[in-house]
Amino acid sequence: MSAPSGSATPGTPAWLFAANRRRASYANMRISDAERAEVADLLSSHYSDGRLDQAEFNQRLDQAMKAKTYADLDGILADLPRTDAEAAEAPKVTARRRHEHPYLRTLLLTVVIVIGVAIAAHALAWSFSTWVWLGL
């Protein structure tokens, strides 16, 4: 039932192992009451969907509420799929990253327009240069 320490499984909340890539000792860091509550909410969701029976739900919930470090939560959600709430949360992170540089799109559009105008002006100058020379 326990996943290898530090491995993110499909049922694991993103915050649970996000910083584990940065620090090896992350599993020994203490968790907050809010993080325990989030795990409890996820377990409740899985219980209401029928993925956990009463005894298994009580055992996992007890483990989550007694957890002091991230390592204590290791494997608690490993065999459960992502919930709808977790799936809905994932695109928000992607959308936020896409809009980190709001002026990048404007800058890129400006560069493309300037290059387009320069090419058009160059083409027009060459096409009319023959008539200018003939007129002289």
C-alpha positions as CSV (number, residue, x, y, z in Angstrom):
1,M,0.0,0.0,0.0
2,S,2.9,2.3,0.6
3,A,4.5,4.0,-2.4
4,P,8.2,4.6,-2.5
5,S,9.1,7.7,-0.6
6,G,9.2,10.8,-2.8
7,S,7.3,9.3,-5.7
8,A,4.3,11.2,-7.0
9,T,1.5,8.8,-7.7
10,P,-1.7,9.7,-9.6
11,G,-3.7,10.0,-6.4
12,T,-1.2,12.1,-4.6
13,P,-2.0,15.9,-4.2
14,A,0.3,18.1,-6.1
15,W,1.6,19.8,-2.9
16,L,2.5,16.6,-1.3
17,F,5.6,15.8,-3.3
18,A,6.1,19.1,-5.3
19,A,9.1,20.2,-3.4
20,N,10.6,16.7,-3.0
21,R,12.5,17.2,-6.3
22,R,14.2,20.2,-4.8
23,R,15.2,18.7,-1.4
24,A,15.8,15.2,-0.3
25,S,14.8,15.8,3.3
26,Y,11.3,17.1,2.3
27,A,9.6,13.9,3.5
28,N,10.7,14.7,7.1
29,M,9.2,18.2,7.1
30,R,6.1,18.7,9.3
31,I,2.7,19.1,7.6
32,S,0.1,21.7,8.4
33,D,-3.4,21.2,9.6
34,A,-4.7,22.5,6.3
35,E,-2.8,19.8,4.4
36,R,-4.1,17.1,6.7
37,A,-7.6,18.5,6.1
38,E,-7.1,18.4,2.4
39,V,-6.1,14.7,2.5
40,A,-9.1,14.0,4.7
41,D,-11.3,15.7,2.1
42,L,-9.8,13.6,-0.7
43,L,-10.4,10.5,1.4
44,S,-14.0,11.5,2.0
45,S,-14.5,12.0,-1.7
46,H,-13.2,8.6,-2.5
47,Y,-15.3,7.1,0.3
48,S,-18.5,8.7,-1.0
49,D,-17.6,7.5,-4.5
50,G,-17.4,3.9,-3.2
51,R,-13.7,3.4,-3.7
52,L,-13.1,2.8,0.0
53,D,-15.1,0.8,2.5
54,Q,-15.8,2.1,6.0
55,A,-12.9,0.3,7.7
56,E,-10.4,1.3,5.1
57,F,-11.6,4.9,5.2
58,N,-11.4,5.0,9.0
59,Q,-7.9,3.5,8.9
60,R,-6.6,6.0,6.3
61,L,-8.4,9.0,7.9
62,D,-6.8,8.1,11.3
63,Q,-3.4,7.8,9.6
64,A,-3.9,11.2,7.9
65,M,-5.0,12.9,11.1
66,K,-2.1,11.5,13.1
67,A,0.5,12.4,10.4
68,K,3.2,14.8,11.6
69,T,5.4,14.7,8.5
70,Y,4.9,14.2,4.8
71,A,6.5,10.8,5.1
72,D,3.6,9.8,7.4
73,L,1.2,10.3,4.5
74,D,3.3,8.2,2.1
75,G,1.1,5.8,0.2
76,I,-2.2,7.0,1.8
77,L,-3.6,8.0,-1.6
78,A,-1.3,5.9,-3.8
79,D,-3.9,3.4,-5.0
80,L,-6.7,6.0,-5.6
81,P,-7.3,7.9,-8.8
82,R,-7.3,11.7,-9.0
83,T,-10.6,13.3,-7.9
84,D,-12.5,15.8,-10.0
85,A,-11.4,18.6,-7.7
86,E,-7.7,17.7,-8.3
87,A,-8.2,17.5,-12.0
88,A,-10.0,20.9,-12.1
89,E,-7.1,22.4,-10.1
90,A,-4.4,21.3,-12.5
91,P,-5.4,23.5,-15.5
92,K,-5.4,26.6,-13.2
93,V,-1.6,26.2,-12.7
94,T,-1.0,25.9,-16.4
95,A,-3.2,28.9,-17.2
96,R,-1.3,30.9,-14.5
97,R,2.1,30.0,-16.1
98,R,0.9,30.9,-19.5
99,H,0.1,34.4,-18.4
100,E,3.2,35.0,-16.3
101,H,4.6,37.4,-18.9
102,P,1.5,39.4,-20.1
103,Y,3.6,41.7,-22.3
104,L,5.4,38.9,-24.1
105,R,2.5,38.4,-26.6
106,T,2.3,42.2,-27.2
107,L,6.0,42.4,-27.8
108,L,5.9,39.4,-30.2
109,L,3.0,40.9,-32.1
110,T,4.8,44.2,-32.4
111,V,8.0,42.6,-33.8
112,V,6.0,40.6,-36.3
113,I,4.1,43.8,-37.5
114,V,7.4,45.8,-37.8
115,I,9.0,43.0,-39.8
116,G,5.9,42.7,-42.0
117,V,5.8,46.5,-42.7
118,A,9.6,46.5,-43.5
119,I,9.2,43.7,-46.0
120,A,6.1,45.4,-47.6
121,A,7.9,48.7,-47.8
122,H,11.0,47.1,-49.3
123,A,8.9,45.2,-51.9
124,L,7.0,48.4,-52.8
125,A,10.2,50.4,-53.1
126,W,11.7,47.9,-55.6
127,S,8.5,47.7,-57.6
128,F,8.2,51.4,-58.0
129,S,11.9,52.1,-58.5
130,T,11.7,51.1,-62.2
131,W,9.1,53.7,-62.8
132,V,11.1,56.3,-60.9
133,W,14.2,55.6,-63.1
134,L,12.1,55.7,-66.3
135,G,10.6,59.0,-65.2
136,L,14.1,60.6,-64.8
